[in-house]
């Protein structure tokens, strides 16, 4: 399974990075979550468990790299993602980045699957200590093995986080994407919000419980997604974990993530 490939890739990356000279671990985040998506035009649902990791490393005074990965099993298949974010800290409050993310979607009982690659630019701004804003724009291609075609796609969006206290944060997001599928343009908008509750967890290991809601509106179907995720922060002892770049999903996967 591709889940095993993803896990092996992440295990291989971490020790390789850590032994290099001048490398500093800035923080990592491990997550275990459950989500469920309900569609308007059918009785189908896409629910299941997700295992994820984000790890952030400095490669000198101002440069660094962040690796994101996840594996999710849902009712009718499995999804794997692997993303690389190279960033440059141009000031204490602004981090610019370039990203590349790969997604693979395997459908139970179907030959082949669906894959997507997205490349783009991003920025993370922290205008004040208790708030952050992320923006991104990307282009790429997806491939559907079962129909033997590749299709162009674009995606862009923004998100914002505000710390209401040391223990509670609120999040909002908006994403828009467009994809050509066999000559038909499929547009998708997503609007979401979430609440993060931070606690000491087990011992002094920071634990965050994240609650999420997302509404998906597209020319193909509409859907609502709810989720809850437990996240463990490693390598950061502060009450507020280091802000990390979000995953950048392609429109073709919006309705199943």
N, C-alpha and C positions, 0 to 999 in steps of 0.2 A: 504493500500500500504506500501511497505517497506520504501518508502520515509518518511512516518510518523514515522515509527520505528526509522529510523536514526536520524531524528530531535529530537525525544523524548530522545534518548540515549545521544545526545550531550548536550541537555539542562540539563539533569540529572547529567552529569559528571562535568560540569563547576562549579556549586555552591558547589558541594561536595568537590572538590579539593580546592576551594578558602578559605574554612573555616578551613581547617586543619592547625595545628600549624607548623611553619617553612616553609610554602609553599610561594613561590614568583612567581608572574606572570611575565614572561620574554617577552611575546609578543604573539599576535594573529593576524590572517589574515583571512578576509572574502572575498570570491570571487564570482562574477557573470559573467559567460562567455557563449560564443556561439562557437561551432565548427562544422565542416563538413568534413566527410571522403568520398572520392570517390575511388571505387574499379576498378582495371584493367579488371577483367574478367566478369564484369557485369555492368549494368546501375544503380545498387543500390547505395544509399547513406545513410550515418548515420549522420544526423545533428540534433542539438538540443541545449537546454540550460542546463547549469550546475550551481548548487549552491554548494559552498565548504567552509570548515573552516579548519584552522590549529591553534592549540593553544599550547603554550610551557610553562612549569612550572618547576621551580627548586624545588627539594626535599631535600635541604641541600646545602652544599658548592659546591659539584662537581657532584651530581646526579640530574637527572630530567626525565620528561616524556613529550612526545609530542603526541597529539591526532589529527589525520587527518580524515576528513569525507567529503563525497560528494554525491550528488544525481543528476542524469542526465536523462532527458527524450529525447529519440531519435525517429526517424521515425517509427521504428518497435518494440520499447520496452522501458525499463527503466533500469538503472544501479545504484546501490548503493555501496559505499565503506566505510569501517571503518577500520582505521589503528592505531596501538599503537606502539610508539617508546620509549623505555627506553634507556637513554643515560648517559654516564659518561665523564665529561670534564677532560681529562688527562693532558692537558696543555692549555694555552691561545689560541693555534691555532689548537688543535686536539680534536674532540669530537667523541667518539666511541659509537655505539648503537646496540641494538637488536630490531628487529621489527616483528610484526605479522599483516597481513592485510587480511581482508575478502572482497570479491566482490560477488555481487548477480546480475544476469542478467535475467530479465523477458522479454519473447518474446510475443508480442501481438498475441493472438489466439492460442498459443501453451500451452499444459499441462505442469505444472512444470516450470523449468527454468534451468539456469546454475549457479553454484556457485564455488568459488575458495578460497583456503586458502594458503597463502604464508608466510613462516617464514625464517628469516635469520639475517645476520650481516651487519653492515654498518659503514661508517666513513665519517665525514665531516671535511675537512682540510682547513684552511685559511692561506696559506703561506705568504700572504701579506694582507694589510688592504683592498685592493680593489679587491680581488679575492678569490674564494673558489672552492674546488673540492669535489665531493661526489662519493663514490664507494659503491657497495653492492653486495651481493650474497645470494640467497635464494632457498629453496626447498619447495614443498608442494603438494597439491592434488586438483583436480577439480572434480565436480560431475555434471552429466547431467541427470536430472530427466526424460527427454523424451526418453532416451535410456537406463536408468537404470544402469549406470556404473560410476566408479571413476577412475581417471587417474593421474599418477605421472607427476610432472612438475619441471623444474628448471629454474632459471632466474638470470642473473647478468648484471651489467652495470656500467657506470660512467657518470658524468656530470660535467660541469665547468661553472662558472659565472665570468665575468670580468666587473668591473665598469669602463666604459669609462669616466664618469664624475659623479657628484652627482645626475644628473638627468637621465642618460642613462646607461643601462647595456646590455651586450650581453651574450647569453647562448648557449651552445652546449651540446648534449647528445648522448649516444650510449647504446643500450640495446640488449641483446641476450637471447633468451629463447628456450627451447625445451620441448615438451609435447608428451606423448604417448596417442593416441586416438584410442582405440579399436585395438591395435596392430600396429598402424601406427604412426611413429614419425613425428611430425610437428615442424619444426624449424622456428623461426621468429627473424628477425633483425630489429631494428628501429634506425634511425638516424634523429636527429632533431636540429633545432636552433631557437632562439627566441630573441626578443628585448623587454626590459622593459623600460618604460618611467615613471618616478616618478614626481609627482607634489604635491602641498599642498592640492589639492582637495577642499573640502568644509570646509572653516575656516582653522584650522591648522591640520586637520585630513589627514595624508599621504595617497595619492591615487596613485596606480600604474596601468598603462595600459600595459598589456602584449600581444604581438603578437607572434604567434607560427606557425611553419611549421614542419611536421614530415613525413618522407617517411618510409613506412613499407614494408619489403620484406620477404615473407614466402613461404614455400613449398605448401601452400594452395592458396594464392592470394597475390597480391601486392596492395598497396593503398597509397594515399596521404591525409594528414590531415592538415587543417588550422584552426586556432582559435584565438579569441581575448577575453581577460578576464580583468575585472576591479577588483582590489584588494584593500581593505581598511585595513591598519595596525592599530592595537589598542594596547596600552601599550608600545609603543616605540616612543620616541619623536625625535630620531636622524634622520638625513637626509637619512641614509642608514639603512633599517630595519634589524633586527636580521635574520641571515641565518637559515632557517628551513629545516628539512629533507623532501625530495620529497616523493611522493607516490611511492609504489613499486608494479607495476602491473604484473600479471601473463601472460604468453604468450597466453593463451586461450582468453584473453580479448583484446589483442593488436589491433586487427582489428576493434574493436567497440569503444574503447576509443579514 
